[in-house]
Amino acid sequence: MRVGEARPELAIAELLTEIRELAIAAAPPAWPELGAAIRAMLTEPLPPHSAIPLAMTQAAGGRLVDGVPFAVIWTLISAAVRILDDCADDDVPHALHRNVGFGRALNYASAMLQLSTALLHALPRAAGRDELLESYTAASLQLAAGQDRDLVGEVSDVASYVRIVEDKTCAGYEFACFGGACVVGAPPPVQQACRRAGYHLGMVLQLLDDLESAWLPGGDLAHGRRTFPVWHGLARVEGAAAEELRGLVFGGEAEARAPQLRRLLEDVEAPRSVLAAALEERRLAMQALERCPGPTDLLASYFDFLFANAGSLLRR
């Protein structure tokens, strides 16, 4: 399918099915194992996450179907990054590398990123091909740098952690949202508005992901990772209580200390503070899109989906 090709508008569910099929079909016929790996990574139906570029295409004044080619690219990139992240953390029971081994999983991730690059090159110049390739290169390097600092794990203050999140998470969503507007020829102010919305979307996702992982039995706190709930908790206490909390955060034996640390974070209402920060980032994302000519209800619906899940987490 070519950008701008005349075709009827489809429902979002139909478009997600099409995106999945096109992503799987992008694998070279001579390498069916890669196609099988892509199929395994892309659930049916695809999660709403795959529709993020379509939301920006619509906000920029285009039709949802016009954003499908770039959404395929974004879906492949996301799957590849997820494989790399799973290999780095090795904390997902059903990750691809658990079935095929680290070597083959990393090889598949590399191939998916190459496929994404090839599909970007195949976009017409009028769809912002050159700008997208430049943005993709910059975002990829920024993400890799952030991931490297995250793997080192030496985060001693909230500013350092925010920088990691901006690089390893926000950069990717900035690219996804910029791309959704770019492929329909949106003017630069609209493209930048979508990019800014992507930054805040990335922050929302990281805040909510950190909130969930901190309360999992084998999650971030058990591994000594200092994520948003920890920093929000430290910001809400002072005096002896702050010293006690800092001792748990920066002390050894993270897994043994995790239950007590969770209780202290709950006592100072760190989970609600993280959720409030995520809601503020949501507001800023929607505010950024006020400069866009098209409807923004698709992104709003995605946020509703995210926060419904977060609300159930807090109730638990």
C-alpha positions as CSV (number, residue, x, y, z in Angstrom):
1,M,0.0,0.0,0.0
2,R,1.3,3.5,-0.9
3,V,0.8,6.6,1.2
4,G,-2.0,8.6,-0.3
5,E,-3.5,5.7,-2.2
6,A,-7.2,6.0,-2.5
7,R,-9.0,3.5,-0.3
8,P,-11.8,3.5,2.2
9,E,-11.3,4.4,5.8
10,L,-11.3,1.3,8.0
11,A,-12.1,0.7,11.7
12,I,-9.1,0.7,14.0
13,A,-9.5,-3.0,14.7
14,E,-9.3,-3.8,11.0
15,L,-6.2,-1.6,10.6
16,L,-4.4,-3.3,13.5
17,T,-5.1,-6.6,11.7
18,E,-3.7,-5.2,8.5
19,I,-0.6,-3.8,10.3
20,R,0.2,-7.2,11.8
21,E,-0.2,-9.0,8.5
22,L,2.0,-6.5,6.7
23,A,4.7,-6.7,9.4
24,I,4.8,-10.5,9.2
25,A,4.9,-10.3,5.3
26,A,7.9,-8.0,5.4
27,A,10.1,-10.9,6.3
28,P,12.1,-12.3,3.3
29,P,10.3,-15.4,1.9
30,A,13.7,-17.2,1.9
31,W,13.9,-16.8,5.7
32,P,10.6,-18.2,7.0
33,E,12.0,-18.5,10.6
34,L,12.2,-14.7,10.8
35,G,8.5,-14.5,9.7
36,A,7.6,-17.0,12.4
37,A,9.5,-15.0,15.0
38,I,7.7,-11.8,14.0
39,R,4.4,-13.6,14.2
40,A,5.2,-14.9,17.7
41,M,6.1,-11.4,18.9
42,L,3.0,-9.7,17.5
43,T,-0.1,-10.8,19.4
44,E,-3.5,-11.1,17.6
45,P,-5.1,-8.7,17.9
46,L,-2.2,-6.2,18.2
47,P,-2.2,-4.1,21.4
48,P,-3.4,-0.5,21.2
49,H,0.3,0.5,21.4
50,S,0.6,-0.3,17.7
51,A,-2.0,2.4,16.9
52,I,0.0,5.3,18.3
53,P,1.3,6.5,14.9
54,L,-2.3,6.3,13.5
55,A,-3.5,8.6,16.4
56,M,-0.9,11.2,15.3
57,T,-1.8,10.8,11.6
58,Q,-5.4,11.6,12.5
59,A,-4.4,14.5,14.7
60,A,-2.3,15.9,11.9
61,G,-5.4,16.0,9.7
62,G,-4.8,12.7,7.7
63,R,-6.8,9.6,7.5
64,L,-6.0,6.6,9.7
65,V,-5.3,4.4,6.7
66,D,-2.6,6.9,5.5
67,G,-0.6,6.1,8.6
68,V,-0.6,2.3,8.1
69,P,2.8,2.0,6.3
70,F,4.6,3.9,9.1
71,A,2.6,2.0,11.8
72,V,4.0,-1.2,10.3
73,I,7.5,0.2,10.7
74,W,6.8,1.3,14.3
75,T,5.4,-2.2,15.1
76,L,8.5,-3.9,13.9
77,I,10.8,-1.5,15.7
78,S,8.8,-2.0,18.9
79,A,9.0,-5.8,18.6
80,A,12.8,-5.6,18.1
81,V,13.3,-3.3,21.1
82,R,11.2,-5.6,23.2
83,I,13.4,-8.6,22.3
84,L,16.5,-6.6,23.2
85,D,15.0,-5.4,26.4
86,D,13.9,-8.9,27.4
87,C,17.4,-10.3,26.6
88,A,19.0,-7.5,28.7
89,D,16.7,-8.0,31.8
90,D,16.0,-11.7,31.4
91,D,12.9,-11.3,33.6
92,V,10.0,-12.3,31.3
93,P,9.1,-16.0,31.5
94,H,7.7,-16.3,28.0
95,A,10.2,-14.0,26.2
96,L,11.4,-15.1,22.7
97,H,14.9,-15.9,23.9
98,R,13.6,-18.4,26.4
99,N,12.4,-20.5,23.4
100,V,15.1,-19.9,20.7
101,G,18.1,-18.8,22.8
102,F,19.8,-15.5,23.3
103,G,21.8,-15.7,20.1
104,R,18.9,-16.3,17.7
105,A,16.7,-13.8,19.6
106,L,19.3,-11.1,19.2
107,N,19.7,-12.0,15.5
108,Y,16.0,-11.7,15.0
109,A,15.9,-8.3,16.7
110,S,18.7,-7.1,14.5
111,A,16.9,-8.3,11.4
112,M,13.7,-6.6,12.4
113,L,15.5,-3.3,12.8
114,Q,17.0,-3.8,9.3
115,L,13.6,-4.5,7.9
116,S,12.3,-1.3,9.5
117,T,15.1,0.6,7.8
118,A,14.3,-0.9,4.5
119,L,10.7,0.0,4.8
120,L,11.6,3.5,5.7
121,H,13.7,3.7,2.6
122,A,10.7,2.4,0.6
123,L,8.5,5.4,1.6
124,P,8.1,8.1,-1.0
125,R,10.0,11.3,-0.5
126,A,6.6,13.1,-0.2
127,A,5.9,11.0,2.9
128,G,8.9,12.5,4.7
129,R,11.3,9.6,4.0
130,D,14.5,11.6,4.4
131,E,13.3,13.3,7.6
132,L,12.1,10.0,9.0
133,L,15.4,8.3,8.3
134,E,17.3,11.1,10.0
135,S,15.0,11.0,13.0
136,Y,15.2,7.3,13.2
137,T,19.0,7.2,13.4
138,A,19.0,9.9,16.1
139,A,16.3,8.2,18.1
140,S,18.0,4.8,17.9
141,L,21.3,6.1,19.2
142,Q,19.6,8.0,21.9
143,L,17.6,5.0,23.0
144,A,20.7,2.8,23.0
145,A,22.6,5.3,25.1
146,G,19.8,5.4,27.6
147,Q,19.5,1.6,27.7
148,D,23.3,1.4,28.3
149,R,23.1,3.7,31.3
150,D,20.1,1.9,32.6
151,L,22.0,-1.5,32.5
152,V,24.9,0.0,34.4
153,G,22.4,0.8,37.1
154,E,24.2,3.5,38.9
155,V,21.4,5.9,39.4
156,S,22.0,8.1,42.4
157,D,19.4,10.9,42.0
158,V,16.1,11.6,40.2
159,A,17.7,13.9,37.6
160,S,19.9,11.0,36.4
161,Y,16.9,8.7,36.2
162,V,14.8,11.2,34.3
163,R,17.6,11.5,31.8
164,I,17.6,7.7,31.3
165,V,13.9,7.7,30.8
166,E,14.1,10.6,28.3
167,D,16.6,8.6,26.3
168,K,15.5,5.0,26.5
169,T,11.7,5.6,26.4
170,C,10.7,9.1,25.4
171,A,12.9,9.2,22.3
172,G,11.2,6.2,20.8
173,Y,7.7,7.7,21.3
174,E,8.8,11.1,20.0
175,F,9.8,9.3,16.8
176,A,6.6,7.3,16.6
177,C,4.4,10.4,17.0
178,F,6.5,12.6,14.8
179,G,6.4,9.9,12.1
180,G,2.7,9.6,12.2
181,A,2.4,13.3,11.4
182,C,5.3,13.3,8.9
183,V,3.9,10.7,6.6
184,V,0.9,12.8,5.7
185,G,3.0,15.9,5.0
186,A,1.9,17.8,8.1
187,P,3.6,21.3,8.5
188,P,6.6,21.5,10.8
189,P,4.6,23.1,13.7
190,V,2.2,20.2,13.7
191,Q,5.0,17.6,13.4
192,Q,6.7,19.2,16.4
193,A,3.5,19.3,18.4
194,C,3.1,15.5,17.8
195,R,6.7,14.9,18.7
196,R,6.1,16.8,22.0
197,A,3.0,14.7,22.7
198,G,5.2,11.6,22.1
199,Y,7.6,12.8,24.8
200,H,4.9,13.1,27.4
201,L,3.3,9.8,26.3
202,G,6.7,8.1,26.9
203,M,6.8,9.6,30.4
204,V,3.2,8.4,31.1
205,L,4.2,4.8,30.0
206,Q,7.4,4.8,32.1
207,L,5.7,6.1,35.2
208,L,2.9,3.5,34.9
209,D,5.4,0.7,34.1
210,D,7.5,1.6,37.1
211,L,4.5,1.7,39.3
212,E,3.5,-1.8,38.3
213,S,6.9,-3.3,38.4
214,A,7.7,-1.9,41.9
215,W,4.9,-3.9,43.3
216,L,5.6,-7.2,41.5
217,P,7.2,-9.8,43.7
218,G,10.3,-10.1,41.5
219,G,10.1,-6.6,40.1
220,D,12.2,-3.4,40.3
221,L,12.5,-3.1,44.0
222,A,13.6,-6.7,44.4
223,H,16.4,-6.0,41.9
224,G,17.4,-2.8,43.6
225,R,16.3,-0.6,40.7
226,R,15.7,3.0,41.7
227,T,12.7,4.0,39.6
228,F,9.9,6.6,39.8
229,P,8.1,5.2,42.9
230,V,11.4,5.4,44.9
231,W,12.2,9.0,43.9
232,H,8.6,10.1,44.6
233,G,8.8,8.4,48.0
234,L,12.0,10.1,48.9
235,A,10.6,13.5,47.8
236,R,7.7,13.1,50.2
237,V,9.6,12.5,53.5
238,E,12.2,14.3,55.6
239,G,14.1,13.8,58.8
240,A,14.4,10.3,60.4
241,A,11.8,8.9,58.0
242,A,13.9,10.0,55.1
243,E,17.0,8.4,56.5
244,E,15.2,5.2,57.0
245,L,13.9,5.2,53.5
246,R,17.3,6.1,52.0
247,G,18.8,3.3,54.0
248,L,16.5,0.8,52.3
249,V,16.9,2.4,48.9
250,F,20.7,2.6,48.9
251,G,21.5,-0.4,51.1
252,G,22.4,-3.9,50.0
253,E,20.3,-7.0,49.9
254,A,17.6,-5.4,47.7
255,E,15.4,-8.5,47.5
256,A,15.3,-8.9,51.3
257,R,14.6,-5.2,51.8
258,A,11.9,-5.0,49.1
259,P,8.8,-5.8,51.3
260,Q,9.7,-3.2,53.9
261,L,10.5,-0.7,51.2
262,R,7.2,-1.3,49.6
263,R,5.4,-0.7,52.9
264,L,7.2,2.6,53.5
265,L,6.5,3.8,50.0
266,E,2.8,3.0,50.5
267,D,2.8,4.8,53.9
268,V,4.0,8.0,52.2
269,E,1.6,7.5,49.3
270,A,4.3,7.2,46.6
271,P,2.0,5.2,44.3
272,R,-0.6,7.9,44.2
273,S,2.2,10.5,43.7
274,V,3.4,8.6,40.7
275,L,-0.1,8.2,39.3
276,A,-0.7,12.0,39.7
277,A,2.6,12.7,37.8
278,A,1.4,10.4,35.0
279,L,-2.0,12.2,34.8
280,E,-0.1,15.5,34.5
281,E,2.0,14.1,31.7
282,R,-1.2,13.0,30.0
283,R,-2.6,16.5,30.3
284,L,0.6,17.9,28.7
285,A,0.4,15.4,25.9
286,M,-3.1,16.4,25.0
287,Q,-2.3,20.0,25.4
288,A,0.5,19.7,22.9
289,L,-1.9,18.3,20.3
290,E,-4.1,21.4,20.6
291,R,-2.0,22.8,17.7
292,C,-3.1,20.0,15.5
293,P,-6.0,20.4,13.0
294,G,-7.4,16.8,13.3
295,P,-9.3,14.9,16.1
296,T,-7.3,13.7,19.0
297,D,-9.8,11.2,20.4
298,L,-7.8,8.1,19.5
299,L,-4.9,9.2,21.7
300,A,-7.4,10.1,24.5
301,S,-8.9,6.6,24.2
302,Y,-5.5,5.1,24.5
303,F,-4.8,7.1,27.7
304,D,-8.2,5.9,29.1
305,F,-7.1,2.4,28.5
306,L,-3.8,2.9,30.3
307,F,-5.2,4.6,33.3
308,A,-8.0,2.1,33.7
309,N,-5.3,-0.5,34.2
310,A,-3.4,1.8,36.6
311,G,-6.5,2.3,38.6
312,S,-7.0,-1.4,39.1
313,L,-3.4,-1.7,40.2
314,L,-3.9,0.9,42.9
315,R,-7.0,-0.8,44.1
316,R,-5.1,-4.0,44.5
